Amino acid sequence: MKKLENTPSKDLDSRFKKYCESYSSNINTVSVQGIDFLVYPNVYRAESASTTSTILRTMDDFEGLRVLDMGCGTGILGIIAALKGASYVMMADINDAAIENTKANIEKHQLSHRTKAVTSDLFSNITEKSFDIILFNMPFLYAKENPSEASLTPPEHKAKVMPPPESFVDVGYKTIRRFMTEA
Ligand SMILES: C[S@@+](CC[C@H](N)C(=O)[O-])C[C@H]1O[C@@H](n2cnc3c(N)ncnc32)[C@H](O)[C@@H]1O
């Protein structure tokens, strides 16, 4: 059987450079499904991400469910789950800036009575023992040993406002393997 290799492509690099242009040192407001979200610097931007919108398309009735949004970024998936009726949503991310951003969005949508946000490397800081649904828009690009293999080099002027590489790249698929085992 032929082994699939991840070959960095010039096309990916140029698309990534274009995507980087949406990042800024300001706090921006974006609208997704008619809902406004704050986006902080150094946090994965969801509004133009096809992975986020694919998951959003599958999100239907959350009435009464307890939800974990792993790798929450801006908190977009967890907040939409809460707005669709989830009784409790825990949002977790390894990136402190993402948790700060998520807390601001929780406040913006007045959801603090039904939601929580914590910095956590996967389940390390999650004390709850069970959820009805776990959402994880995982870092989706593979690199064998180093994120730089994934051919995602931000343009120099955007380097300081980009999220950390683990927002996009999963070296050796270690994160998704750990996630599946620990979940
Ligand atoms: C593709 S982004 C998705 C962000 C957001 N859920 C969305 O859909 O817009 C992946 C997120 O996973 C987070 N992440 C990566 N590794 C993680 C880990 N070991 N534990 C928790 N979060 C992690 C990143 O910081 C990033 O915010």
The ligand as an SDF file (V2000), in Angstrom:
LIG
                    3D

 27 29  0  0  0  0  0  0  0  0999 V2000
   -7.7790   24.7290   14.3500 C   0  0  0  0  0  0  0  0  0  0  0  0
   -7.7860   25.6930   15.8550 S   0  0  0  0  0  0  0  0  0  0  0  0
   -9.5470   25.7020   16.2500 C   0  0  0  0  0  0  0  0  0  0  0  0
  -10.0050   26.8910   17.0870 C   0  0  0  0  0  0  0  0  0  0  0  0
  -11.5260   27.0010   17.2710 C   0  0  0  0  0  0  0  0  0  0  0  0
  -12.0800   25.8220   17.8950 N   0  0  0  0  0  0  0  0  0  0  0  0
  -12.2060   27.2410   15.9420 C   0  0  0  0  0  0  0  0  0  0  0  0
  -12.8360   26.3230   15.4100 O   0  0  0  0  0  0  0  0  0  0  0  0
  -12.1150   28.3630   15.4310 O   0  0  0  0  0  0  0  0  0  0  0  0
   -7.1020   24.4940   17.0060 C   0  0  0  0  0  0  0  0  0  0  0  0
   -7.0550   24.9800   18.4390 C   0  0  0  0  0  0  0  0  0  0  0  0
   -6.5650   23.9010   19.2610 O   0  0  0  0  0  0  0  0  0  0  0  0
   -5.7040   24.4260   20.2380 C   0  0  0  0  0  0  0  0  0  0  0  0
   -4.8000   23.3510   20.7100 N   0  0  0  0  0  0  0  0  0  0  0  0
   -3.7400   22.8040   20.0570 C   0  0  0  0  0  0  0  0  0  0  0  0
   -3.1620   21.8550   20.8180 N   0  0  0  0  0  0  0  0  0  0  0  0
   -3.8740   21.8040   21.9810 C   0  0  0  0  0  0  0  0  0  0  0  0
   -3.7440   21.0440   23.1750 C   0  0  0  0  0  0  0  0  0  0  0  0
   -2.7620   20.1210   23.3210 N   0  0  0  0  0  0  0  0  0  0  0  0
   -4.6280   21.2550   24.1720 N   0  0  0  0  0  0  0  0  0  0  0  0
   -5.6220   22.1830   24.0340 C   0  0  0  0  0  0  0  0  0  0  0  0
   -5.7820   22.9470   22.9360 N   0  0  0  0  0  0  0  0  0  0  0  0
   -4.9330   22.7580   21.9040 C   0  0  0  0  0  0  0  0  0  0  0  0
   -4.9770   25.5770   19.5350 C   0  0  0  0  0  0  0  0  0  0  0  0
   -4.4020   26.4830   20.4420 O   0  0  0  0  0  0  0  0  0  0  0  0
   -6.1090   26.1490   18.6670 C   0  0  0  0  0  0  0  0  0  0  0  0
   -6.7820   27.2020   19.3430 O   0  0  0  0  0  0  0  0  0  0  0  0
  1  2  1  0
  2  3  1  0
  2 10  1  0
  3  4  1  0
  4  5  1  0
  5  6  1  0
  5  7  1  0
  7  8  2  0
  7  9  1  0
 10 11  1  0
 11 12  1  0
 11 26  1  0
 12 13  1  0
 13 14  1  0
 13 24  1  0
 14 15  1  0
 14 23  1  0
 15 16  2  0
 16 17  1  0
 17 18  1  0
 17 23  2  0
 18 19  1  0
 18 20  2  0
 20 21  1  0
 21 22  2  0
 22 23  1  0
 24 25  1  0
 24 26  1  0
 26 27  1  0
M  CHG  2   2   1   9  -1
M  END
$$$$
